């Protein structure tokens, strides 16, 4: 599979195929989540998922490589089944319910949901 040259998350585009570590296409990039003002990459929202029409969230730590024609996750196909769906209220994902935090998984999922729903 020729994915082209490595690229930065800053030029990753909507519709780029997303693959598991074992080479199975699991969907396409729906959104790139980053705090541009801090140059921090949070992860991607995967759409057109092979598991249905649901969106899934892959944290930056789960992304192995970003190329011109594909993103490769560090997760194999079965592990991709466990990727979380972005939700409007990911409070159960936070360690401290009183602290929403912007760098927590809950904060990243909240930003993913906001981008999907247009509430950002």
N, C-alpha and C positions, 0 to 999 in steps of 0.2 A: 504494500500500500504506500503510495507516494503522497505524503502530506505536505510537501514543499518545505520551504525554509522555516526555521523557528522564528516566531514573532513575539512581540510584547502583547500583554493583555489590552494595552491601550489602543491597539489597532484591530483587535478581534471583532469580527462583525456578526450581526444577527444572521442566522441560517447556516453558520459553519457547522459541519458534522461533528458530533461528539462520540468518541469510541471508548469502550472498556479497555482495560489493559491487555485483554486477550483478543483484541481486534474486532469486536462486535460493535457495529454502530448502534448506539442506544438512543439517539435523538439529535437535535440541533440546538445551537446556542439561541436562546430566546432573549436573554439579557446578560450583560456583563456588569457585575456589581463591584464598584470601587468607590473609595472616598478620594475623588480627584484632587481635592485641596490638600490631602495628606499623602498622595501617591501610594495608597494602600489598596491592594487587590483583595476583595473579599471572596470572590468565587463567581460561578455562573449559574443562571437558571436555564435548565434544559427543557425545551418544548418539543412537540411532535415526538414524544417519547414512545418507545416500542411497547411500553406497558399500558398504553392508552393515551388519552388526550391530556392527562394531568401533567403539570409542570413539576420538575424536580430540582432540588438545589444541590450543587456540588461545591463544597467549601474549597477555598484556595489550596488548602493542605491536601486535598484529594485529587488535585490536578497535577499530572506528571509532566505533560508537554503541551505547548501551544504552538501550532504551525499555521501556515497560510491556508491550508485546506483541511484542517482538522485539529481537534483537541483530544488528547489521550489522557484518560483518568488513570489514577494509580489503582483503581478498583477493578476486579475481574467482573465478568457479567453477572454472576450470582450476587455479588456485593452491591452492584448497581440497583438491584431490586430493593435494597434497603435505603436508598437515597431519600431524604425527607422531602415532603411537599412544602413549598412556601405557604405559610398560613397567615391570616390576619392577626392571630393572637398566639405567638409561639412561646407564651410565658412558661410553659412546662419545660422548655429547652434551657431556661436560664438557671443559674445556680442560686441567685438571690432575687426573688420576685419583686423586691422593693427597688432594685437597681436594674433598669432596662439595659444599660450599657450599649455602646455602639460597636464594640469589638467582640461581643459575645456571639455565639451561634444564633441566639435569639434575635439579636440586633440585625445580623446579616439576613436572617429569614424575613424579618419585618421589612427591611429595605427591599428584599426581593419581591415580597407581596405588594409593597407600595408601587414598585415599578410596573408589575404586571397589571395592577388595577388602575394605574395612572395617578395615584395619590402621592406623588413625590414633588 
